[in-house]
Amino acid sequence: MSCTTIDFKKGQTFNGVATYAPEAGWPADLSGVAIESALLDARNKKHYFDITLNSPTVFTMRSDVTEEWHVGTAYWDIKFSEGGVVFYSETVRLAIIPNVTPNNS
């Protein structure tokens, strides 16, 4: 299995919308499922996303503080849990690219 790699420029807002597609043994939808998601940057610092459930099968992950992400290869996944059972998304690699004009907000 290969790991998808995506380029992402440091300092811009991360706003990812995901559609839940259950695998065998997973809940039919996200009703009652806890969702967590974090990015592990090149310095092994975790950055957590704010999660918003938009519908029983669609959710948004957002971070407005990507200026703190270290340039280099980062890893990102999504953790789902329900009733003590934990399952994960595929792991995605992000190539964090430096910004030339810093985001000072």
VMD Tcl script that builds the backbone (N, CA, C; Angstrom):
set m [mol new atoms 315]
animate dup $m
set s [atomselect $m all]
$s set {name element resname resid chain x y z} {
  {N N MET 1 A 0.844 -1.165 0.000}
  {CA C MET 1 A 0.000 0.000 0.000}
  {C C MET 1 A 0.895 1.236 0.000}
  {N N SER 2 A 0.611 2.178 -0.871}
  {CA C SER 2 A 1.398 3.399 -0.934}
  {C C SER 2 A 0.755 4.476 -0.070}
  {N N CYS 3 A 1.544 5.441 0.289}
  {CA C CYS 3 A 1.087 6.551 1.112}
  {C C CYS 3 A 0.999 7.788 0.222}
  {N N THR 4 A -0.177 8.371 0.151}
  {CA C THR 4 A -0.396 9.558 -0.665}
  {C C THR 4 A 0.413 10.732 -0.117}
  {N N THR 5 A 1.023 11.533 -1.012}
  {CA C THR 5 A 1.756 12.730 -0.606}
  {C C THR 5 A 1.108 13.955 -1.225}
  {N N ILE 6 A 0.904 14.979 -0.392}
  {CA C ILE 6 A 0.267 16.221 -0.832}
  {C C ILE 6 A 1.165 17.380 -0.445}
  {N N ASP 7 A 1.365 18.351 -1.340}
  {CA C ASP 7 A 2.110 19.566 -1.019}
  {C C ASP 7 A 1.186 20.526 -0.277}
  {N N PHE 8 A 1.712 21.168 0.779}
  {CA C PHE 8 A 0.929 22.147 1.534}
  {C C PHE 8 A 1.844 23.284 1.948}
  {N N LYS 9 A 1.447 24.517 1.644}
  {CA C LYS 9 A 2.266 25.679 1.974}
  {C C LYS 9 A 1.990 26.129 3.407}
  {N N LYS 10 A 3.042 26.175 4.195}
  {CA C LYS 10 A 2.998 26.623 5.582}
  {C C LYS 10 A 2.369 28.007 5.653}
  {N N GLY 11 A 1.512 28.234 6.657}
  {CA C GLY 11 A 0.922 29.551 6.874}
  {C C GLY 11 A -0.456 29.738 6.283}
  {N N GLN 12 A -0.847 28.868 5.337}
  {CA C GLN 12 A -2.204 29.013 4.803}
  {C C GLN 12 A -3.168 28.222 5.672}
  {N N THR 13 A -4.453 28.543 5.599}
  {CA C THR 13 A -5.461 27.844 6.388}
  {C C THR 13 A -5.659 26.447 5.840}
  {N N PHE 14 A -5.640 25.457 6.735}
  {CA C PHE 14 A -5.940 24.082 6.354}
  {C C PHE 14 A -7.419 23.872 6.620}
  {N N ASN 15 A -8.152 23.508 5.588}
  {CA C ASN 15 A -9.587 23.284 5.701}
  {C C ASN 15 A -9.934 22.089 4.819}
  {N N GLY 16 A -9.932 20.907 5.408}
  {CA C GLY 16 A -10.187 19.685 4.654}
  {C C GLY 16 A -11.572 19.149 4.922}
  {N N VAL 17 A -12.313 18.872 3.874}
  {CA C VAL 17 A -13.634 18.267 3.990}
  {C C VAL 17 A -13.506 16.805 3.594}
  {N N ALA 18 A -14.001 15.918 4.451}
  {CA C ALA 18 A -13.882 14.483 4.204}
  {C C ALA 18 A -15.263 13.834 4.159}
  {N N THR 19 A -15.394 12.868 3.288}
  {CA C THR 19 A -16.602 12.053 3.217}
  {C C THR 19 A -16.261 10.676 3.751}
  {N N TYR 20 A -16.997 10.246 4.752}
  {CA C TYR 20 A -16.777 8.971 5.411}
  {C C TYR 20 A -17.304 7.841 4.535}
  {N N ALA 21 A -16.449 6.884 4.250}
  {CA C ALA 21 A -16.817 5.686 3.483}
  {C C ALA 21 A -16.444 4.480 4.337}
  {N N PRO 22 A -17.406 3.873 5.023}
  {CA C PRO 22 A -17.089 2.803 5.959}
  {C C PRO 22 A -16.499 1.568 5.286}
  {N N GLU 23 A -15.563 0.962 6.001}
  {CA C GLU 23 A -15.005 -0.318 5.583}
  {C C GLU 23 A -15.730 -1.411 6.362}
  {N N ALA 24 A -15.491 -2.645 6.021}
  {CA C ALA 24 A -16.138 -3.778 6.694}
  {C C ALA 24 A -15.903 -3.707 8.196}
  {N N GLY 25 A -16.977 -3.796 8.967}
  {CA C GLY 25 A -16.879 -3.772 10.419}
  {C C GLY 25 A -16.951 -2.385 11.035}
  {N N TRP 26 A -16.921 -1.342 10.226}
  {CA C TRP 26 A -17.012 0.020 10.729}
  {C C TRP 26 A -18.479 0.437 10.806}
  {N N PRO 27 A -18.801 1.454 11.624}
  {CA C PRO 27 A -20.188 1.948 11.691}
  {C C PRO 27 A -20.670 2.439 10.324}
  {N N ALA 28 A -21.963 2.348 10.101}
  {CA C ALA 28 A -22.548 2.768 8.815}
  {C C ALA 28 A -22.384 4.263 8.573}
  {N N ASP 29 A -22.424 5.060 9.648}
  {CA C ASP 29 A -22.195 6.503 9.523}
  {C C ASP 29 A -21.514 6.989 10.799}
  {N N LEU 30 A -21.332 8.301 10.926}
  {CA C LEU 30 A -20.554 8.862 12.023}
  {C C LEU 30 A -21.388 9.272 13.227}
  {N N SER 31 A -22.662 8.932 13.244}
  {CA C SER 31 A -23.515 9.248 14.390}
  {C C SER 31 A -22.957 8.549 15.626}
  {N N GLY 32 A -22.601 9.312 16.650}
  {CA C GLY 32 A -22.063 8.754 17.878}
  {C C GLY 32 A -20.596 8.373 17.824}
  {N N VAL 33 A -19.922 8.655 16.725}
  {CA C VAL 33 A -18.503 8.324 16.576}
  {C C VAL 33 A -17.657 9.549 16.935}
  {N N ALA 34 A -16.654 9.366 17.776}
  {CA C ALA 34 A -15.719 10.447 18.099}
  {C C ALA 34 A -14.653 10.506 17.004}
  {N N ILE 35 A -14.328 11.717 16.557}
  {CA C ILE 35 A -13.347 11.910 15.489}
  {C C ILE 35 A -12.230 12.797 16.014}
  {N N GLU 36 A -10.985 12.346 15.831}
  {CA C GLU 36 A -9.804 13.143 16.153}
  {C C GLU 36 A -8.875 13.094 14.952}
  {N N SER 37 A -8.148 14.185 14.745}
  {CA C SER 37 A -7.195 14.205 13.646}
  {C C SER 37 A -6.031 15.109 14.018}
  {N N ALA 38 A -4.826 14.639 13.693}
  {CA C ALA 38 A -3.624 15.406 14.004}
  {C C ALA 38 A -2.607 15.260 12.886}
  {N N LEU 39 A -1.745 16.255 12.809}
  {CA C LEU 39 A -0.622 16.239 11.887}
  {C C LEU 39 A 0.641 16.133 12.736}
  {N N LEU 40 A 1.554 15.268 12.362}
  {CA C LEU 40 A 2.845 15.127 13.023}
  {C C LEU 40 A 3.885 15.739 12.098}
  {N N ASP 41 A 4.454 16.889 12.492}
  {CA C ASP 41 A 5.355 17.587 11.575}
  {C C ASP 41 A 6.768 17.007 11.621}
  {N N ALA 42 A 7.659 17.585 10.833}
  {CA C ALA 42 A 9.019 17.059 10.668}
  {C C ALA 42 A 9.843 17.122 11.953}
  {N N ARG 43 A 9.400 17.893 12.935}
  {CA C ARG 43 A 10.088 17.941 14.232}
  {C C ARG 43 A 9.360 17.094 15.279}
  {N N ASN 44 A 8.466 16.226 14.820}
  {CA C ASN 44 A 7.689 15.332 15.685}
  {C C ASN 44 A 6.784 16.071 16.664}
  {N N LYS 45 A 6.296 17.237 16.266}
  {CA C LYS 45 A 5.325 17.975 17.065}
  {C C LYS 45 A 3.942 17.709 16.481}
  {N N LYS 46 A 2.987 17.376 17.359}
  {CA C LYS 46 A 1.611 17.139 16.901}
  {C C LYS 46 A 0.824 18.433 16.891}
  {N N HIS 47 A 0.027 18.575 15.839}
  {CA C HIS 47 A -0.867 19.718 15.670}
  {C C HIS 47 A -2.257 19.146 15.420}
  {N N TYR 48 A -3.191 19.447 16.314}
  {CA C TYR 48 A -4.538 18.882 16.224}
  {C C TYR 48 A -5.465 19.782 15.422}
  {N N PHE 49 A -6.382 19.157 14.722}
  {CA C PHE 49 A -7.361 19.875 13.914}
  {C C PHE 49 A -8.658 20.047 14.691}
  {N N ASP 50 A -9.360 21.144 14.415}
  {CA C ASP 50 A -10.729 21.315 14.893}
  {C C ASP 50 A -11.625 20.510 13.965}
  {N N ILE 51 A -12.528 19.711 14.530}
  {CA C ILE 51 A -13.398 18.834 13.743}
  {C C ILE 51 A -14.829 19.330 13.848}
  {N N THR 52 A -15.500 19.431 12.704}
  {CA C THR 52 A -16.914 19.773 12.654}
  {C C THR 52 A -17.639 18.697 11.866}
  {N N LEU 53 A -18.657 18.097 12.467}
  {CA C LEU 53 A -19.467 17.096 11.773}
  {C C LEU 53 A -20.545 17.838 10.990}
  {N N ASN 54 A -20.482 17.754 9.665}
  {CA C ASN 54 A -21.408 18.473 8.792}
  {C C ASN 54 A -22.682 17.676 8.530}
  {N N SER 55 A -22.576 16.364 8.530}
  {CA C SER 55 A -23.698 15.444 8.306}
  {C C SER 55 A -23.253 14.089 8.843}
  {N N PRO 56 A -24.101 13.076 8.831}
  {CA C PRO 56 A -23.677 11.767 9.337}
  {C C PRO 56 A -22.522 11.124 8.556}
  {N N THR 57 A -22.184 11.665 7.380}
  {CA C THR 57 A -21.098 11.077 6.588}
  {C C THR 57 A -20.055 12.087 6.116}
  {N N VAL 58 A -20.191 13.352 6.477}
  {CA C VAL 58 A -19.250 14.386 6.022}
  {C C VAL 58 A -18.776 15.199 7.228}
  {N N PHE 59 A -17.460 15.450 7.286}
  {CA C PHE 59 A -16.917 16.269 8.363}
  {C C PHE 59 A -15.791 17.148 7.826}
  {N N THR 60 A -15.492 18.210 8.579}
  {CA C THR 60 A -14.455 19.162 8.195}
  {C C THR 60 A -13.366 19.175 9.263}
  {N N MET 61 A -12.107 19.220 8.817}
  {CA C MET 61 A -10.946 19.367 9.695}
  {C C MET 61 A -10.302 20.699 9.361}
  {N N ARG 62 A -10.034 21.520 10.394}
  {CA C ARG 62 A -9.537 22.869 10.130}
  {C C ARG 62 A -8.418 23.235 11.098}
  {N N SER 63 A -7.443 23.997 10.569}
  {CA C SER 63 A -6.409 24.618 11.392}
  {C C SER 63 A -6.087 25.982 10.806}
  {N N ASP 64 A -6.106 26.982 11.672}
  {CA C ASP 64 A -5.744 28.346 11.259}
  {C C ASP 64 A -4.323 28.703 11.674}
  {N N VAL 65 A -3.580 27.762 12.276}
  {CA C VAL 65 A -2.260 28.060 12.827}
  {C C VAL 65 A -1.159 27.216 12.174}
  {N N THR 66 A -1.220 27.061 10.863}
  {CA C THR 66 A -0.223 26.240 10.175}
  {C C THR 66 A 1.135 26.926 10.077}
  {N N GLU 67 A 1.215 28.178 10.462}
  {CA C GLU 67 A 2.515 28.875 10.509}
  {C C GLU 67 A 3.442 28.173 11.507}
  {N N GLU 68 A 2.866 27.437 12.459}
  {CA C GLU 68 A 3.649 26.703 13.463}
  {C C GLU 68 A 4.177 25.366 12.928}
  {N N TRP 69 A 3.691 24.895 11.786}
  {CA C TRP 69 A 4.117 23.609 11.240}
  {C C TRP 69 A 5.536 23.719 10.698}
  {N N HIS 70 A 6.377 22.755 11.037}
  {CA C HIS 70 A 7.766 22.769 10.582}
  {C C HIS 70 A 7.850 22.271 9.127}
  {N N VAL 71 A 8.666 22.930 8.342}
  {CA C VAL 71 A 8.879 22.564 6.940}
  {C C VAL 71 A 9.492 21.168 6.854}
  {N N GLY 72 A 9.026 20.386 5.900}
  {CA C GLY 72 A 9.523 19.032 5.689}
  {C C GLY 72 A 8.358 18.061 5.574}
  {N N THR 73 A 8.637 16.790 5.736}
  {CA C THR 73 A 7.609 15.765 5.608}
  {C C THR 73 A 6.818 15.649 6.907}
  {N N ALA 74 A 5.497 15.720 6.777}
  {CA C ALA 74 A 4.588 15.561 7.911}
  {C C ALA 74 A 3.657 14.397 7.614}
  {N N TYR 75 A 3.066 13.849 8.660}
  {CA C TYR 75 A 2.136 12.729 8.519}
  {C C TYR 75 A 0.818 13.090 9.172}
  {N N TRP 76 A -0.275 12.659 8.552}
  {CA C TRP 76 A -1.603 13.040 9.013}
  {C C TRP 76 A -2.532 11.847 8.877}
  {N N ASP 77 A -3.343 11.608 9.900}
  {CA C ASP 77 A -4.390 10.600 9.806}
  {C C ASP 77 A -5.588 11.032 10.626}
  {N N ILE 78 A -6.626 10.212 10.594}
  {CA C ILE 78 A -7.870 10.487 11.299}
  {C C ILE 78 A -8.194 9.268 12.154}
  {N N LYS 79 A -8.512 9.512 13.410}
  {CA C LYS 79 A -8.875 8.447 14.342}
  {C C LYS 79 A -10.374 8.517 14.607}
  {N N PHE 80 A -11.026 7.394 14.470}
  {CA C PHE 80 A -12.445 7.267 14.764}
  {C C PHE 80 A -12.591 6.310 15.944}
  {N N SER 81 A -13.488 6.604 16.878}
  {CA C SER 81 A -13.720 5.664 17.978}
  {C C SER 81 A -15.193 5.661 18.363}
  {N N GLU 82 A -15.646 4.460 18.692}
  {CA C GLU 82 A -17.033 4.282 19.113}
  {C C GLU 82 A -17.100 3.071 20.036}
  {N N GLY 83 A -17.626 3.267 21.239}
  {CA C GLY 83 A -17.810 2.154 22.164}
  {C C GLY 83 A -16.538 1.378 22.465}
  {N N GLY 84 A -15.407 2.056 22.549}
  {CA C GLY 84 A -14.145 1.393 22.848}
  {C C GLY 84 A -13.430 0.799 21.646}
  {N N VAL 85 A -14.070 0.839 20.481}
  {CA C VAL 85 A -13.449 0.341 19.247}
  {C C VAL 85 A -12.817 1.521 18.516}
  {N N VAL 86 A -11.554 1.374 18.121}
  {CA C VAL 86 A -10.816 2.439 17.439}
  {C C VAL 86 A -10.446 1.977 16.040}
  {N N PHE 87 A -10.625 2.865 15.054}
  {CA C PHE 87 A -10.208 2.574 13.690}
  {C C PHE 87 A -9.661 3.857 13.077}
  {N N TYR 88 A -8.753 3.698 12.105}
  {CA C TYR 88 A -8.014 4.826 11.538}
  {C C TYR 88 A -8.205 4.930 10.029}
  {N N SER 89 A -8.041 6.155 9.548}
  {CA C SER 89 A -7.981 6.394 8.109}
  {C C SER 89 A -6.613 5.966 7.594}
  {N N GLU 90 A -6.453 6.066 6.305}
  {CA C GLU 90 A -5.135 5.924 5.684}
  {C C GLU 90 A -4.247 7.063 6.202}
  {N N THR 91 A -2.953 6.846 6.273}
  {CA C THR 91 A -2.016 7.911 6.627}
  {C C THR 91 A -1.619 8.647 5.354}
  {N N VAL 92 A -1.632 9.972 5.448}
  {CA C VAL 92 A -1.274 10.822 4.310}
  {C C VAL 92 A -0.001 11.572 4.669}
  {N N ARG 93 A 0.918 11.659 3.719}
  {CA C ARG 93 A 2.132 12.473 3.886}
  {C C ARG 93 A 1.854 13.853 3.318}
  {N N LEU 94 A 2.237 14.862 4.066}
  {CA C LEU 94 A 2.174 16.227 3.561}
  {C C LEU 94 A 3.591 16.756 3.454}
  {N N ALA 95 A 3.925 17.307 2.314}
  {CA C ALA 95 A 5.196 17.996 2.135}
  {C C ALA 95 A 4.934 19.447 2.506}
  {N N ILE 96 A 5.361 19.854 3.699}
  {CA C ILE 96 A 5.148 21.223 4.160}
  {C C ILE 96 A 6.217 22.096 3.514}
  {N N ILE 97 A 5.757 23.026 2.709}
  {CA C ILE 97 A 6.627 23.890 1.913}
  {C C ILE 97 A 6.705 25.257 2.592}
  {N N PRO 98 A 7.895 25.871 2.643}
  {CA C PRO 98 A 7.992 27.168 3.312}
  {C C PRO 98 A 7.249 28.257 2.552}
  {N N ASN 99 A 6.719 29.196 3.328}
  {CA C ASN 99 A 6.159 30.393 2.709}
  {C C ASN 99 A 7.242 31.456 2.690}
  {N N VAL 100 A 7.240 32.286 1.680}
  {CA C VAL 100 A 8.217 33.364 1.573}
  {C C VAL 100 A 7.732 34.578 2.337}
  {N N THR 101 A 6.463 34.886 2.195}
  {CA C THR 101 A 5.846 35.995 2.921}
  {C C THR 101 A 5.135 35.408 4.114}
  {N N PRO 102 A 5.638 35.621 5.344}
  {CA C PRO 102 A 5.042 34.968 6.514}
  {C C PRO 102 A 3.601 35.410 6.782}
  {N N ASN 103 A 2.866 34.519 7.410}
  {CA C ASN 103 A 1.512 34.810 7.852}
  {C C ASN 103 A 1.627 35.247 9.302}
  {N N ASN 104 A 1.509 36.527 9.549}
  {CA C ASN 104 A 1.682 37.070 10.903}
  {C C ASN 104 A 0.376 37.172 11.670}
  {N N SER 105 A -0.698 36.618 11.133}
  {CA C SER 105 A -1.987 36.734 11.844}
  {C C SER 105 A -2.105 35.729 12.948}
}
mol reanalyze $m
mol bondsrecalc $m
mol representation Tube
mol addrep $m
